[in-house]
Amino acid sequence: MAFVVDLNCDMGESFGAYVMGNDTAILETITSANIACGFHAGDPSTMRRTVRMAFEKNVGIGVHPGLHDVVGFGRREMAISAEEAFDLVVYQIGALYGFVRAEGGRLQHVKPHGALYNMAAVNRDLSDSIAEAVYKVDPELILFGLAGSELVMAGERIGLKVAHEVFADRTYQADGSLTSRREANALITDPEAAIRQIVRMVKEGKVRATNGTDVTMKADTICIHGDGKTAVEFARVIPGALKREGIGVRKIGDFL
């Protein structure tokens, strides 16, 4: 196929010895999983169970480090220094690395979560610190970041492989940023609308912003939010829709 993309999902974001039901269903069709490491969500038992399920489905495993904010689910901005960002990313990579090694596998990628992801998308010092943390732990890891953002540029500068990420279930602003979740039009819940958006991003490298303008957008990996109401439905219909459009779906480590 002329076009190939990765399909990723944030998961392991529950607590206790149980993984959200969405995760089991979503793992049937995605190719990469971003697993919470206890700072914004998740806990050791959930991490272990999610890692094991992902390996059973041959899904690439990634670290999903967030700000230390369980109450806000890591989606509230916090004033942290570049040094603090470095430390929290290294710490969370190490936590998931232990479970991955215990299951006899290896990590594939790192994708910051929520506010940390959005802050790094526009803040060069923060993005450089995150990229350095990933590189110093393992330079073979792939760094996921918002397409065209400071984070992917930081990864490229330090020598990491980077994946430009786009979203199936979010709308975009004219500057290429995601529409704030505080806005009424931030989320896409219609599967057909989501499919139209991602097919255009993959094939044409463009996305229609909320103001009606087109924004250039590279798409290496497509995200579905695992906590979204439409997550399971999106995960079921998107792979088939992409295939019908001549777009292959493979885990990022197999083609990047």
Secondary structure, 3 states (H helix, E strand, C coil): CCEEEEEEEEECCCCCCCCCHHHHHHCCCCCEEEEECCCCCCCHHHHHHHHHHHHHCCCEEEEECCCCCCCCCCCCCCCCCHHHHHHHHHHHHHHHHHHHHHCCCCCCEECCCHHHHHHHHHCHHHHHHHHHHHHHHCCCCEEEEECCCHHHHHHHHHCCEEEEEEECCECECCCCCECCCCCCCCECCCHHHHHHHHHHHHHHCEEECCCCCEEECCCCEEEEECCCCCHHHHHHHHHHHHHHCCEEECCHHHCC
